[in-house]
Amino acid sequence: MVKMDLLKVVRVTSGYGTLTVLNQVSCEVADKSLVAIVGSNGAGKTTLLNTISGILHPYSGKIYFKGKEINGMPPHEIARLGISHVPEGRRIFPNLSVLENLKMGAYLARENMKNGMLKKVFEMFPILKERKNQPARTLSGGEAQMLAIARGLMRGPSLLMLDEPSLGLAPKVVASVYETIEAIKKNGVSILLVEQNVRYALEIADKAYVLENGKIVMQGRGRDLLKNKNIKKHYLSLK
């Protein structure tokens, strides 16, 4: 059975002011799939997510979500359509409690506080339930990342975009975060994952794109790209 595209990015060029970062980038996320965008620091991965979520407006090209053209729409309208963006660096509210952070995640979908979404999130992240009344600043790095992801889920998105979820975390914690990401996908949420941790990303990706200097230079099934000699050499330090 062929999965329909949930998100479609068509020849998008984008950047900051006069600085072009993305050049004619095209990619797709099929419904209920996990797609990874991998590449070195500065390749344009974060710029791509910011352009999809409306933080940046593309200079040219088209972005479609559920068949609707969304480029040029403000971020809050794109979020209401079902895209949830978990930015790099977690960006939780440190002086609010864990529960208050989660409530902020449901701000654009307040009905989710009444329809069982909080219960679902606590089932997926039991450590957050244990610590729901603690200030977010008291969480460990891994717990803070879990909170950032959980806050993104509170909106009940069709597409969850994760920017560098493993950044700054110990290897054991990274493994736990990726187990959670796989569980989210199994629950029917599509995921667009941006990562420098190429091995982890490609191992779980249904499809992956390699971004270099603002251009897609390679694409394919995640595990197939793991076997590619150029990927091994340049990203995994293997011969």
Protein Blocks (a to p, Z undefined) as FASTA:
>chain_A
ZZddfbdcehiacdehjbcfbghiacdddehiacddeddehilmmmmmmmmnomaccfbd
cddeehiafehiafklmmmnopacddehhlpafkbcfklmmmmmmmmmmmlmmnommmmm
mmmmmmlmmmmmpcfklpcfklmmmmmmmmmmmnopabdcdehklgopafklmmmmmmmm
mmmmmnopacddddfblmlmmmmpmbdcddeehiafbdcdfklmmmpmklmmmmnopZZ
